[in-house]
Amino acid sequence: MTDTCNWKPRGVHAWLLTVMAGLLAGLVAMVAFYMSNPIDWDGLGKSGALALFFPLHLLLVTAVAARLGFLARRRSARLAAWGFGLVMVSTAIMALLPCIAVWQRARHLAVPLSLGRYLAHAGSMNIGAPQLDRSVVYGTSSDGTKLVLDVWRGDHADAGALRPALVVVHGGAWRRGNRSGAPGWNRWLNGLGYDVFDVEYRLAPPVRWQDSVGDVKCALGWVAAHAAQYGLDPARISTMGNSAGGHLAMLAAFSMGDPRLPASCDVPAIAVRSVVNLYGPSDLVLGYDSSGSLAYVREALRNYIGGTPAEYPERYRAVSPLSHIGANTPPTITILGESDRLVPANQAQALDRALTRAGVGHETHVLPANDHGFDVNWGGFGTQIARDRIKAFLQRHD
C-alpha cells in the first residue's frame, strides 16, 4: 500500500503549514460570513465591513495563499496545499463579486468607474482630525461650550461672483466624531467651488436631542450672517452629513423654524438650499427596532434622546427628519449601502416614499455590496458613484 492518499502532515514544516492553512481558512470564513451578513458593527462584523470597504485588497490574501500553497506542495503537505487553495479561490471570489455588483450598478446609472482611482487611494483612508489653522468659533451655547467649525475655502474660478456653501456635519452615533473627520469630501467640494464649513456639535452624554441639531442650526445661521465676509450667496447654503451627521443635516434643514428644535445661539432661521445625506437615518423609531447591530444602535439612541421610544415618543418623532417633510422641504439626495449594518435600506426607502408624497425633488441610491461608512475608501467604487451623483445633484439644485 502506498502513502499517496495519506493526508497526515509529516515533519515540522508540514505541520506548521497545515496549522497556518487552517487558521487562515477560518479567518477567511469569518470575514466571508460577515460580508454576506451585515450584522454586529461593534464586534466581529467590522471585519466584514472592512472587506466591503476595500474588496480588492483581498487579492493580496489570494496571492499570499497561492504562494504558501505552492510551498506546501513542495513540502508534500497535501492538507495544507488544499487549505491554501481553498483560501485562494474564496478570497478571489470575495474580492471580485462585490466589485462586479457595484460596476453593474454604475453601468445602470451611466457612472464611469476607474480602477486607477481605486488603486491610487489603496493605502489611505478618508479619515481626518480638526484643522486648527481653519478653526473658527461660531457660537457659545447656553452651557458655556464654545462651538467650533473648520472653514475650508473653495477653489473659485470667478472671484467676483457670490459662491455656494456647504455646512458639513460629521457622524459618530451622536456621541463621538470630530469636525473635518472626512477631509476627502471637503477637498473635493472645494474643487467644485464650494466653501465648506465643517461643524463640531455637542455630543452625548448628556442627552443632546435638542442640542446637537440646535448647534447645526446655529452654524447655519452663522454662515448666513458671515456670507459677505466669505463672498457667499446666503440663499445657496446647503447641508451635508454622514451617518448621525446625515441625520442632523436633514433634521436641521427639514425642521428649520420648529420651536421644539431651536438654534442654540441667537441666529435667524434660514432656508437651506439642498441636503446631501450619506447613510443617515430618517426615522429614529424605525431605527430603534430595525438594524443589523441593534444593541449598538439602541444604546446610541438612548444616550442621544434619553430613553426608548416608549418612554419618549414625542422626542423620537421630533428628531426624526421624516416627521418634518412638507412642501417646503429642500431637495435631498440619499446614498446608502445595501449591506449597511447600522442603518438598513428601509430608512432610505421610507424617506424616499415620504419625499415622493410631498412632491419634493430627491434622489435615493442604495448601492450593492457597500457598508456603513463606505466612503472611508476615497477611491472605492461606491465612493466614486457617490461623488458622481452628488456632483450632478448639487449642480442641478444650486
Protein Blocks (a to p, Z undefined) as FASTA:
>chain_A
ZZklpmbdgdjklmmmmmmmmmmmmmmmmmmmmmmmcghklmmmlmmmmmmmmmmlmmmm
mmmmmmmmmmmmmnopaklmmmmmmmmmmmmmmmmmmmmmmmmmmmmnopacdfklmmmm
mmpccdddddfklgccfbdcfkopacdddddddddfblmbccdddddddehehpgccehk
lmmlmmmmmmnopacdddddddddddfklmmmmmmmmmmmmmmmmmmmnopafklcccdd
ehjlmmmmmmmmmmgoiaklccfbdcdddddfbdcdehiafblklmmmgcfblmlmmmmm
mmmnopafklmmmlmmmmmmklmgcfklccddddddfklckbcfklmmmmmmmmmmnopa
cdddddehiaehklmpmmbmklmmmmmmmmmmmmmmZZ
